[in-house]
Amino acid sequence: MHAAAHPFDRALHLDHVEAGVVRGATEPAWANMVGPFGGVTAAVLLRAVESHPDRIGDPLALTVNYTAPIADGEFDIALRAARTNRSNQHWILELRQGGEVKTTATAVFGLHRDTWADTEAQFPEVIAPEDIPRSEFFDFVVWANRYDIRFTEGAVPDDGAHSESSTSTLWVRNAERRPLDFAALASVSDTFYPRVFLRRGKVIPAGTISLTTYFHADRAQVEAVGDDFVLGSAHANAFSRGYFDQSAQLWSRDGVLLTSSHQLVYFKD
Amino acid sequence: MHAAAHPFDRALHLDHVEAGVVRGATEPAWANMVGPFGGVTAAVLLRAVESHPDRIGDPLALTVNYTAPIADGEFDIALRAARTNRSNQHWILELRQGGEVKTTATAVFGLHRDTWADTEAQFPEVIAPEDIPRSEFFDFVVWANRYDIRFTEGAVPDDGAHSESSTSTLWVRNAERRPLDFAALASVSDTFYPRVFLRRGKVIPAGTISLTTYFHADRAQVEAVGDDFVLGSAHANAFSRGYFDQSAQLWSRDGVLLTSSHQLVYFKD
């Protein structure tokens, strides 16, 4: 791939190995503290399905299980359609390095059709991203510099103060602008730092174990966002005995609910 | 299995076939309109992991993808630990009938440890189950008769009235009393009828595609519930072009958040 490609597209580049196996490589621009950013791993798994010749429809649901850290370098993704129905398709994926399973995933793709529709979730009341400075959100973490993030509430705590609320709300787009697509949505679903940092007022060991994203928007709605900001809001329900959950929503600026996502996170405190 | 066993335990009975394969059978007491109740399918998949000799720890997360209707009769569950870490373990499962994949699943099991803890979600304000009559919740659906369900809000609409809210809150226990365990929690996570019925004021074609449950409670907290009611509350975020999501929480009567769960549902309307 041309070195001048967008960093996100470099991270999503896949080569065909054999039927049902594609090969990618970690992209230094998306490095996390250990291994790559989990969002970009979710995105490359989604892209593996999107680029499979048997794929029908668009993403409806994606569950990614982070089983072990991905080492810098190449990885193989084995994928197969476990079941193809008339209007939807179920995929199973495994990301491997040297025979070791580093990530497992299931994905549901499907066709959309016209139905009654309503968004019951409420678009958060926020000020425009143009009125908020860009956050220095973990600028020591490489991947965080790929995003232009502007918090409207729940910025990363820097004063040791505990928060009573685990909610963060933020505008986010690629720092190097790029049109939104489903893979980008999968990645942005994981841009919320661990909710336990906010509640405890400090950075502590924490990592996503399992991430599920539901895609509410269809292709036209995703493309309509272009390279504009999307609005994200995340909160936790419960912290208990080493684990907590985190639920998030991503919205377009004009109020289309693009995704809802949920994750289970381990922590030590 | 003895015919006098509890109907739920009959549905969860598994025989060893070979390494990594167990065999179960649909239980008529849990029949749905087509195939078995999705909750009991989630439960039998969880039980397959729980009863595997290599399993470590307790359930943390379970994602079940309903790929095709399960026919009445026997089924095989193939399962393997994709990865075992020091404190958690990742499983992949497939439920098959005659070579066809009917359900896929991933499960995360793990060890709990003492940490800071807090429940941020709010226990709903409700009246006690003793003060509410048992619902005639879809009594034409076989499995619904297995549960004693008492709605505090959002009962099944019977008058064609649309509701502005998709929220249902209910007390639920086994009609034939049985102590709560993780498998039972997996099943109860799916007892909420499709949210679209409530919004549209009618029963329409709808079915769960993917269900994810996070287990917040440890074994002692689950066992402390005994055979008492648990409180469940479910709502939807968005209905769009043939699909909607549904998020739910299950609580013990004394305010322990037992699970949070999420599902993607297709509908026609």
Chai-1 contact restraints between the chains, C-beta under 6 A:
chainA,res_idxA,chainB,res_idxB,connection_type,confidence,min_distance_angstrom,max_distance_angstrom,comment,restraint_id
A,A61,B,S210,contact,1.0,0.0,6.0,A-B,restraint_1
A,A61,B,L264,contact,1.0,0.0,6.0,A-B,restraint_2
A,T63,B,T63,contact,1.0,0.0,6.0,A-B,restraint_3
A,N65,B,H90,contact,1.0,0.0,6.0,A-B,restraint_4
A,N65,B,T106,contact,1.0,0.0,6.0,A-B,restraint_5
A,T67,B,R83,contact,1.0,0.0,6.0,A-B,restraint_6
A,T67,B,H90,contact,1.0,0.0,6.0,A-B,restraint_7
A,A68,B,R83,contact,1.0,0.0,6.0,A-B,restraint_8
A,A82,B,V101,contact,1.0,0.0,6.0,A-B,restraint_9
A,A82,B,T104,contact,1.0,0.0,6.0,A-B,restraint_10
A,R83,B,T67,contact,1.0,0.0,6.0,A-B,restraint_11
A,R83,B,A68,contact,1.0,0.0,6.0,A-B,restraint_12
A,R83,B,V101,contact,1.0,0.0,6.0,A-B,restraint_13
A,H90,B,N65,contact,1.0,0.0,6.0,A-B,restraint_14
A,H90,B,T67,contact,1.0,0.0,6.0,A-B,restraint_15
A,I92,B,T104,contact,1.0,0.0,6.0,A-B,restraint_16
A,V101,B,A82,contact,1.0,0.0,6.0,A-B,restraint_17
A,V101,B,R83,contact,1.0,0.0,6.0,A-B,restraint_18
A,T104,B,A82,contact,1.0,0.0,6.0,A-B,restraint_19
A,T104,B,I92,contact,1.0,0.0,6.0,A-B,restraint_20
A,T104,B,T106,contact,1.0,0.0,6.0,A-B,restraint_21
A,T106,B,N65,contact,1.0,0.0,6.0,A-B,restraint_22
A,T106,B,T104,contact,1.0,0.0,6.0,A-B,restraint_23
A,V108,B,I209,contact,1.0,0.0,6.0,A-B,restraint_24
A,V108,B,S210,contact,1.0,0.0,6.0,A-B,restraint_25
A,H112,B,R241,contact,1.0,0.0,6.0,A-B,restraint_26
A,H112,B,G242,contact,1.0,0.0,6.0,A-B,restraint_27
A,R113,B,G242,contact,1.0,0.0,6.0,A-B,restraint_28
A,T115,B,G242,contact,1.0,0.0,6.0,A-B,restraint_29
A,T115,B,D269,contact,1.0,0.0,6.0,A-B,restraint_30
A,W116,B,D269,contact,1.0,0.0,6.0,A-B,restraint_31
A,A117,B,F239,contact,1.0,0.0,6.0,A-B,restraint_32
A,A117,B,S240,contact,1.0,0.0,6.0,A-B,restraint_33
A,D118,B,F239,contact,1.0,0.0,6.0,A-B,restraint_34
A,T119,B,A238,contact,1.0,0.0,6.0,A-B,restraint_35
A,E120,B,S166,contact,1.0,0.0,6.0,A-B,restraint_36
A,E120,B,A236,contact,1.0,0.0,6.0,A-B,restraint_37
A,A121,B,N237,contact,1.0,0.0,6.0,A-B,restraint_38
A,S166,B,E120,contact,1.0,0.0,6.0,A-B,restraint_39
A,I209,B,V108,contact,1.0,0.0,6.0,A-B,restraint_40
A,S210,B,A61,contact,1.0,0.0,6.0,A-B,restraint_41
A,S210,B,V108,contact,1.0,0.0,6.0,A-B,restraint_42
A,T212,B,T212,contact,1.0,0.0,6.0,A-B,restraint_43
A,Y214,B,D245,contact,1.0,0.0,6.0,A-B,restraint_44
A,Y214,B,L264,contact,1.0,0.0,6.0,A-B,restraint_45
A,H216,B,A238,contact,1.0,0.0,6.0,A-B,restraint_46
A,H216,B,S240,contact,1.0,0.0,6.0,A-B,restraint_47
A,D218,B,R241,contact,1.0,0.0,6.0,A-B,restraint_48
A,A236,B,E120,contact,1.0,0.0,6.0,A-B,restraint_49
A,N237,B,A121,contact,1.0,0.0,6.0,A-B,restraint_50
A,N237,B,S260,contact,1.0,0.0,6.0,A-B,restraint_51
A,A238,B,T119,contact,1.0,0.0,6.0,A-B,restraint_52
A,A238,B,H216,contact,1.0,0.0,6.0,A-B,restraint_53
A,A238,B,L257,contact,1.0,0.0,6.0,A-B,restraint_54
A,F239,B,A117,contact,1.0,0.0,6.0,A-B,restraint_55
A,F239,B,D118,contact,1.0,0.0,6.0,A-B,restraint_56
A,S240,B,A117,contact,1.0,0.0,6.0,A-B,restraint_57
A,S240,B,H216,contact,1.0,0.0,6.0,A-B,restraint_58
A,R241,B,H112,contact,1.0,0.0,6.0,A-B,restraint_59
A,R241,B,D218,contact,1.0,0.0,6.0,A-B,restraint_60
A,G242,B,H112,contact,1.0,0.0,6.0,A-B,restraint_61
A,G242,B,R113,contact,1.0,0.0,6.0,A-B,restraint_62
A,G242,B,T115,contact,1.0,0.0,6.0,A-B,restraint_63
A,D245,B,Y214,contact,1.0,0.0,6.0,A-B,restraint_64
A,D245,B,S260,contact,1.0,0.0,6.0,A-B,restraint_65
A,L257,B,A238,contact,1.0,0.0,6.0,A-B,restraint_66
A,S260,B,N237,contact,1.0,0.0,6.0,A-B,restraint_67
A,S260,B,D245,contact,1.0,0.0,6.0,A-B,restraint_68
A,H262,B,H262,contact,1.0,0.0,6.0,A-B,restraint_69
A,L264,B,A61,contact,1.0,0.0,6.0,A-B,restraint_70
A,L264,B,Y214,contact,1.0,0.0,6.0,A-B,restraint_71
A,D269,B,T115,contact,1.0,0.0,6.0,A-B,restraint_72
A,D269,B,W116,contact,1.0,0.0,6.0,A-B,restraint_73
